[in-house]
Amino acid sequence: MTIPPRAGAVVLGLGAVLGVGVLTGFAPAAAEAGAWFLPALALAALAALCCAFSTADQHRAHPAAAGGYAYIRNQLGPWPARIGGSAHLVGRAGVAAALAGAFGSYAFPEHRAAAAVGLLAVTAALGASGFRWGTRASLAAVAVALGVLAVVVLACFAVPPPGNPVTTAGGPGFDGLMGAASLLFVVFTGFERITAPLPGDRVFGDRVLRFAIPALVGFALVVALAVGAAVLRQLGPARLALSPVPLRDALVAAGGRSVLPLLAVGVAAIAVPALFAVLGSARRTLVGMTETGDLPRPRAAWPLEVVVPVAAALGASALPPATALAIGACGTAFYYGFTNASARVLLQEDRTWPMRTACLGLGLSVLLAMSAPAEALVATGALIALGTGLIALGRVRVPVG
């Protein structure tokens, strides 16, 4: 079966985008904004769209660069790159911990931590071995994931909710709406799988990306709105805000306990390719840091393969998925703030998208990062400062020329 380039790009992107945001993001977002987390999804999607445009332009301008860290360094200099790279690693570790923790909570609730660590170990080993998710493998995983999510949505809308009125009177205010959008930003991240592909992955041209980027973000928005509305209908805002596994709890409330094993299969189809993309992205940032001398170059490849998985394993063991998600979302938003700032100063001939998209992405990224829950914002800031400080202490000189 031949998959056209446009469809292939969307499928590859969906394999990385469908992740922890759909599995656990709606609960903490409902805690921030109640039923208004659904409109917050549109704001998060707009921010992600601008960020995707920026990374696509920068990959076009610097195709051999080591991802966002190298883009920032090329355009803004070494210190913004070190801060942005630290934010990226914090964000990737948080998202990886949340993904692994969500997998454990859904598939093996009695052994959540062990399942999370096991998934991280297997995924990291596959990445280190050179395994790549091709278009066909991504298509299979996405088909399973979307099929299971469709079952959840249909079950939740087919059965009347058990007396959970959904009210939007008064609204959550600006802070609540932005807080929910900050957490839901991770629903759409993963687009770098097609906008800034890893070495050896398929590279798509400008004409394909002009279609694929809006289609990817738009399709992810439709899926997220459908799933979010379904779990909100069954659980109500208050109960949803307290649920560690909202899809599972919504199915149980709708009388779908018999299909919980199918949900576990769908969660695996969501978590594995998304986690693979997260770890691959972090690995490239670490490689870029060693190439520029911001990190010492190891004699073997394994240290770069285990840094983020070990950090994620610690986070998945110690933190609930919602907390890890909040830290991951905050770090990721800070990283895209730097990425959009560097895209903003690209030369006009290096652009495919208008400069104003990078400006809007910069503003939205900063707003989303600063709107994260207070505990996550403090933790993320401390981790970014720690990472930047360690880079400064371990700085080594790389011969020039």
Helices and strands as residue ranges (DSSP letters): H 5-17, H 20-24, H 26-33, G 34-36, H 37-61, H 67-76, H 78-107, G 109-111, H 112-128, H 135-158, H 173-184, G 185-187, H 192-195, H 206-241, H 246-253, G 257-259, H 260-292, H 302-318, H 321-344, G 348-350, H 355-370, H 374-393
